[in-house]
Every structure is written in structure tokens, then in C-alpha cells.
């Protein structure tokens, strides 16, 4: 299903994404593209705390990068509701109607059952964007502590967005999260405290462990009122992607990380469904028996899925 040789079929893509968003583990496996296209989309993750201005930043970055890319997508995870995101969703949908941006596709996703800041079946949705010929996909998530770890494996470049007054947040961050980011952005840089925030990030990053040949994450100041700051962010993304292209073994490592995340999430969902389906009497049994019965139920379900997926 390679669709980059013709105009984007927005209706077809929308229906396919909706089916995936509503699918269980079995359904997602059946709906996923069967083969990998020759060209994969570059994936840029944008994460950070609520109120950091990520949606505005992503919108401006998308419009700028669309000038040099034939087809660009935005998947924005909204943790507030599994069905609708209120005014924020409306803003994102209206972005689709910007004149001359037919090849820009924006979709909001409910986080549903996930607790890691992403969305159910997100890996399969990203694969679908590849199949529809996107050159680049921006993935927006809300930082919830674990989100940075989860999104890291799904994207090539990760942008961490912070506010000038979030110094305490940075101080409380685990070093691992700081090491996840490829680009630090202090957004709304026209507010007081922006330069102090940059200094805080630089100080913490200086004591973070990294390999001698590792990428050094730049720290940028951005503002929706300063177009040149958005251009600087786009250039930093390009520089990181160029660095990745010259890094041996990156794609193989990333492929393994994504496969590991997908398998872990599928198992978690299967186990959760199996446990939720048990009656109160089930939990009166010894713990070892409960575990054995749940694992047996999951194994039976996976066996049935394999049979469905096998060609007739």
C-alpha cells in the first residue's frame, strides 16, 4: 500500500487511522500494513508539560517544513479524553484547512488506556503513515514522566519543550529523561526567566553521562512571535537527522527498540484484558494458580490470533 505516487487520499487515511485507534490487539495486527515501504518517514517527537505551547510550536514547525517536503503529517496525542479534546482538538482540525496545505495531514489521538503519554496502537499508526507516503511525521505528546521514555523509541529526533518558569521541573527531572532529548526548547522565550532556564538546562546537561561521540543536544529559545526562532528549530532538526544518517547501526538499533516497545505494549494490553475479564471467584485461588490461568488465557488468545492471520 504505497501511496506517495499520487495525491493524498485523506478520507482513506482517516478511516484507516480510526479503525486502528479503535482496534484491540488482534485487530491492530490484522489492520497493520503487511509490508514495509522502501522509504520511511522521518519522525520528529515533540514532548513537554501541558501549557508549554507545543501545539502552536508544532503547527508553525509543520508549516515551515512543509515548504521542503511533499507530504507531512502530525499525530497529536491528547491525554484529556479518549474521544475528544475540546477546543485544542478544534484548533488542530482547523489547521488542516490552511490554504495550500493539502499535503499536510493533522490527526488528534486519544491516549485511551495507555499511561505512557502515547496512544493505543500508535506504532501501527506510524507504520500506516509510512505506507501513505509521508516524508515526515511530527508526533506531539504530553510529558507525563514516562512519556519521554516511550516516545524515544518511536521517533528519530526528540524535542523536549520547556517553559521559562519550569526550573523546578528541570531540577526534579531524572538524568535519564534529560539524556533522552535531542533538542531542548525553551518556548515562550519572551517571558521572564528564559535565559535562566537555558542556564539550568546547560548545567544539568553538563553532568549527564554520554559517550564521547554522542550528539550534543542544542538548547534553543523559541517564540511564536519570532519566526526566526522556528527556523532555527527546523535547522536543528535537520542537523540532527544528518548526524543520524552518518551514525553506523542507528537504524538497526531503532528498529529493535520499536519492536520491543510494540511487543511489551501488546503483552500489557493482553494481560490487562485477561485480568479484567475474571470474576471475583477467580481471585480466591492461590496466586500461582491465578498467574498460570492468566498466562494460559493469553497464550490461547494469541494462538487464535495467529490462526486468523494465517493465509487460508
Residue pairs with C-beta under 8 A, 6 or more apart in sequence:
1 33
1 131
1 132
2 37
2 38
2 131
2 133
3 9
3 131
3 132
3 133
4 37
4 39
4 70
4 71
4 132
4 133
4 134
5 133
7 102
8 71
8 102
8 103
8 105
8 132
8 133
9 132
10 102
10 105
13 105
13 128
13 132
14 107
16 31
16 128
17 107
17 125
17 128
19 27
19 31
20 28
20 31
20 32
20 121
20 124
20 125
20 128
21 109
21 110
21 112
21 119
21 120
21 121
21 125
23 31
23 121
24 269
24 273
25 266
25 269
25 270
25 305
26 301
26 304
26 305
26 308
28 120
28 121
28 124
29 305
29 309
30 308
30 309
31 124
32 124
32 127
32 128
33 127
33 128
33 130
33 131
36 127
36 130
37 130
37 131
37 133
39 130
39 133
40 130
41 73
41 126
41 129
41 130
41 134
41 135
41 136
41 137
42 135
42 136
42 137
42 156
42 157
42 241
43 126
43 136
43 137
43 139
43 154
43 155
43 156
43 157
44 61
44 136
44 137
44 138
44 139
44 155
44 156
44 157
44 158
44 159
44 237
45 138
45 139
45 140
45 141
45 151
45 152
45 154
45 155
45 157
45 158
45 159
46 54
46 57
46 58
46 61
46 138
46 139
46 140
46 141
46 159
46 161
47 54
47 117
47 140
47 141
47 142
47 143
47 147
47 148
47 151
47 158
47 159
47 160
47 161
48 54
48 142
48 143
48 160
48 161
48 162
48 185
48 187
49 142
49 143
49 162
49 163
49 166
49 169
50 142
51 163
52 161
52 162
52 163
52 166
52 187
52 188
53 161
53 163
53 187
53 188
53 224
54 140
54 142
54 161
54 187
55 76
55 88
55 91
55 92
55 140
56 224
57 161
57 185
57 187
57 222
57 224
57 230
57 233
58 74
58 76
58 138
58 140
59 74
59 92
59 95
60 224
60 227
60 230
61 138
61 230
61 233
61 234
61 237
62 72
62 74
62 95
62 104
62 106
62 138
63 98
63 101
63 104
64 230
64 231
64 234
65 72
65 136
65 234
65 237
66 72
66 101
66 103
66 104
69 135
69 136
70 103
70 135
71 103
71 105
71 132
71 133
71 134
71 135
72 103
72 104
72 105
72 134
72 135
72 136
72 137
72 138
73 104
73 105
73 106
73 107
73 129
73 134
73 136
73 137
73 138
74 92
74 95
74 104
74 105
74 106
74 107
74 137
74 138
74 139
74 140
75 107
75 109
75 122
75 125
75 126
75 129
75 137
75 138
75 139
75 140
76 92
76 106
76 107
76 108
76 109
76 139
76 140
77 108
77 109
77 110
77 111
77 117
77 118
77 119
77 122
77 139
77 140
77 141
77 142
78 85
78 88
78 89
78 108
78 109
78 110
78 111
78 142
79 110
79 111
79 117
79 142
79 144
80 86
80 88
81 110
82 110
82 111
82 112
83 110
84 110
85 92
85 108
85 110
88 108
89 108
92 106
92 108
93 106
93 108
95 101
95 104
95 106
96 104
96 105
96 106
98 104
105 134
109 119
109 122
109 125
110 119
111 117
111 118
111 119
111 120
112 119
112 120
113 120
113 269
113 272
114 120
114 265
115 144
115 146
116 144
116 146
116 147
116 149
116 150
117 141
117 142
117 143
117 144
117 146
117 147
117 148
117 150
117 151
118 141
118 147
118 150
118 151
118 154
119 125
120 269
122 139
122 154
123 154
123 258
123 261
123 262
123 265
126 137
126 139
126 154
129 137
139 151
139 154
139 155
141 147
141 150
141 151
143 160
148 158
148 160
148 177
148 180
148 181
149 176
149 177
149 180
150 261
151 158
152 158
152 180
152 257
153 254
153 257
153 258
153 260
153 261
154 258
154 261
156 240
156 241
156 244
156 254
157 182
157 183
157 237
157 240
157 241
157 244
158 180
158 181
158 182
158 183
159 181
159 182
159 183
159 184
159 185
159 233
159 237
160 177
160 180
160 181
160 183
160 184
160 185
161 185
161 187
162 169
162 170
162 184
162 185
162 186
162 187
162 197
162 201
163 186
163 187
163 188
163 191
163 197
164 186
164 188
164 189
164 191
164 192
164 193
164 194
164 196
164 197
165 191
165 192
165 193
165 197
166 197
167 193
167 196
167 197
167 200
170 178
170 197
170 200
170 201
170 204
171 200
171 204
173 204
175 204
175 207
175 208
175 209
178 201
178 204
178 205
178 208
179 208
179 209
179 210
181 217
182 215
182 217
182 240
183 217
183 218
183 220
183 233
183 236
183 237
183 240
184 201
184 205
184 217
184 218
184 219
184 220
185 219
185 220
185 221
185 222
185 233
186 194
186 197
186 198
186 201
186 219
186 220
186 221
186 222
187 222
187 223
188 194
188 222
188 223
189 221
189 222
189 223
189 226
189 229
190 223
190 225
190 226
194 221
198 219
198 221
201 219
202 219
205 217
205 219
210 216
215 240
215 243
218 236
220 229
220 232
220 233
220 236
221 229
222 229
222 230
222 232
222 233
223 229
224 230
244 250
267 298
270 298
270 301
270 302
271 294
271 298
274 294
274 297
274 298
274 301
275 294
278 294
282 290
282 293
283 290
285 293
